[in-house]
Amino acid sequence: MTSDPACTELPSAARGGPVSHAVSRVARLHRIAAGKLLKGAGLYPGQEFLMMYLWDAGAVRQSEVIKAVDLDPSTVTKMLQRLELSGHVRRSPDPADRRAVLVEATDNSCALLSDVERAWTNLEEHTLAGLDTGERKELARLLARVEENLCRETADCPENR
């Protein structure tokens, strides 16, 4: 099977970083594929991470959501507004501190949870098609090491803040 040169040829400026270039391309294509799958659930890319956090965390302060998803506060506020309008999220004043806002997934978001689980399962199979179990485990191991390297190098991981 020959690859499309548009997907594999390295620009001259990236010749010193072929793996970094490949990771960037793969990340972009993965995000596009995720967006297409999540569109069927009525979500925009990134909203699924916010919902995943809320399903696992329960009611939390909006400031904690912002830290957890590691996005600009205005972006998270916009996401929460959209998710609240669609009935998946509820925001309310924190009884312990009226200046703070609590955010939680609603009971109505249970159907969305199934859609997100299905989308991520489909994305995983699409992404790893043709790889056997050993190759999948090795890829996950190698990506974890790359992530660790990047966290150490940039000191820009949410868990390091």
C-alpha positions as CSV (number, residue, x, y, z in Angstrom):
1,M,0.0,0.0,0.0
2,T,1.5,3.3,-1.0
3,S,0.9,6.4,1.1
4,D,-0.4,9.7,-0.3
5,P,2.6,12.0,-0.6
6,A,0.5,14.9,0.8
7,C,0.2,13.0,4.0
8,T,3.8,11.7,4.3
9,E,6.2,14.1,2.7
10,L,8.3,16.1,5.1
11,P,8.6,19.8,4.5
12,S,12.2,20.9,4.2
13,A,11.9,23.0,7.4
14,A,10.8,19.9,9.4
15,R,13.6,17.6,8.3
16,G,15.3,18.0,11.7
17,G,12.2,16.8,13.4
18,P,10.4,14.0,11.4
19,V,8.8,12.4,14.5
20,S,7.6,15.8,15.8
21,H,6.1,16.5,12.4
22,A,4.4,13.1,12.3
23,V,3.0,13.6,15.9
24,S,1.6,17.0,14.8
25,R,0.0,15.5,11.7
26,V,-1.4,12.6,13.6
27,A,-2.8,14.8,16.4
28,R,-4.5,17.1,13.9
29,L,-6.1,14.1,12.0
30,H,-7.1,12.5,15.3
31,R,-8.9,15.7,16.4
32,I,-10.7,15.9,13.0
33,A,-11.8,12.3,13.3
34,A,-13.0,12.9,16.9
35,G,-14.9,16.0,15.8
36,K,-16.8,14.0,13.1
37,L,-17.7,11.3,15.6
38,L,-18.7,13.7,18.3
39,K,-20.8,15.8,15.9
40,G,-23.4,13.0,15.9
41,A,-23.7,13.5,19.7
42,G,-24.2,17.2,19.3
43,L,-20.8,18.1,20.7
44,Y,-17.9,20.3,19.6
45,P,-14.4,19.0,20.0
46,G,-13.2,19.6,23.5
47,Q,-16.6,19.5,25.1
48,E,-16.3,15.7,25.6
49,F,-13.3,16.2,27.8
50,L,-15.2,18.7,29.9
51,M,-18.1,16.3,30.2
52,M,-15.8,13.3,31.0
53,Y,-14.4,15.3,33.9
54,L,-17.8,16.2,35.2
55,W,-19.2,12.7,34.9
56,D,-16.3,11.5,37.0
57,A,-15.9,14.4,39.4
58,G,-19.5,15.2,40.2
59,A,-20.4,18.8,41.3
60,V,-17.2,20.9,41.3
61,R,-16.4,24.6,41.2
62,Q,-16.1,26.1,37.7
63,S,-12.5,27.1,38.6
64,E,-11.6,23.4,39.1
65,V,-13.2,22.6,35.7
66,I,-11.0,25.3,34.1
67,K,-7.9,23.8,35.6
68,A,-8.8,20.2,34.8
69,V,-9.5,20.8,31.1
70,D,-6.5,23.2,30.8
71,L,-8.3,25.8,28.6
72,D,-8.7,29.5,28.7
73,P,-11.5,30.5,31.2
74,S,-13.5,32.3,28.5
75,T,-13.4,29.1,26.3
76,V,-14.6,27.0,29.2
77,T,-17.4,29.5,30.1
78,K,-18.6,29.4,26.5
79,M,-18.5,25.6,26.5
80,L,-20.5,25.5,29.7
81,Q,-23.0,27.9,28.4
82,R,-23.6,25.7,25.3
83,L,-23.7,22.5,27.4
84,E,-26.1,24.2,29.8
85,L,-28.4,25.3,27.0
86,S,-28.5,21.7,25.7
87,G,-29.4,20.4,29.2
88,H,-26.2,18.5,29.8
89,V,-24.7,20.8,32.5
90,R,-26.2,22.6,35.5
91,R,-24.5,25.6,37.1
92,S,-25.5,27.0,40.5
93,P,-24.0,29.2,43.2
94,D,-21.7,27.3,45.6
95,P,-23.5,27.3,49.0
96,A,-20.1,27.4,50.7
97,D,-19.0,30.5,48.8
98,R,-21.7,32.5,46.9
99,R,-19.0,34.0,44.7
100,A,-18.1,30.6,43.3
101,V,-20.1,28.6,40.8
102,L,-20.7,24.9,41.0
103,V,-20.9,22.9,37.8
104,E,-22.3,19.4,37.4
105,A,-23.5,17.0,34.7
106,T,-27.3,16.6,34.7
107,D,-29.2,13.4,34.6
108,N,-30.1,14.3,31.0
109,S,-26.4,13.9,30.1
110,C,-26.6,10.1,30.7
111,A,-27.6,9.5,27.0
112,L,-24.7,11.8,26.0
113,L,-22.3,9.6,28.1
114,S,-23.2,6.6,26.0
115,D,-22.7,8.6,22.8
116,V,-19.3,9.8,24.0
117,E,-18.3,6.3,25.0
118,R,-19.3,5.0,21.6
119,A,-17.5,7.8,19.8
120,W,-14.3,7.2,21.6
121,T,-14.5,3.4,21.1
122,N,-15.0,4.0,17.4
123,L,-12.2,6.5,17.3
124,E,-9.9,4.0,19.0
125,E,-10.7,1.3,16.5
126,H,-10.4,3.7,13.5
127,T,-7.1,5.1,14.9
128,L,-5.5,1.7,15.6
129,A,-6.9,-0.3,12.7
130,G,-4.4,-2.8,11.5
131,L,-2.4,-2.9,14.7
132,D,-2.4,-6.1,16.7
133,T,-2.7,-6.1,20.5
134,G,1.0,-6.1,21.1
135,E,1.5,-3.1,18.8
136,R,-1.3,-1.2,20.5
137,K,0.2,-1.8,23.9
138,E,3.7,-0.7,22.6
139,L,2.2,2.4,21.0
140,A,0.5,3.3,24.2
141,R,3.7,2.8,26.2
142,L,5.8,4.9,23.7
143,L,3.2,7.7,23.7
144,A,3.2,7.7,27.5
145,R,7.0,8.2,27.4
146,V,6.7,11.0,24.8
147,E,4.1,12.7,27.0
148,E,6.3,12.3,30.0
149,N,9.2,13.9,28.1
150,L,7.1,16.8,27.0
151,C,5.8,17.4,30.5
152,R,9.3,17.4,31.9
153,E,10.6,19.6,29.2
154,T,7.9,22.2,29.1
155,A,6.7,22.0,32.7
156,D,3.3,22.7,31.2
157,C,1.3,19.7,32.3
158,P,-1.9,20.4,34.4
159,E,-0.7,18.0,37.1
160,N,2.6,20.0,37.5
161,R,0.8,23.3,38.2
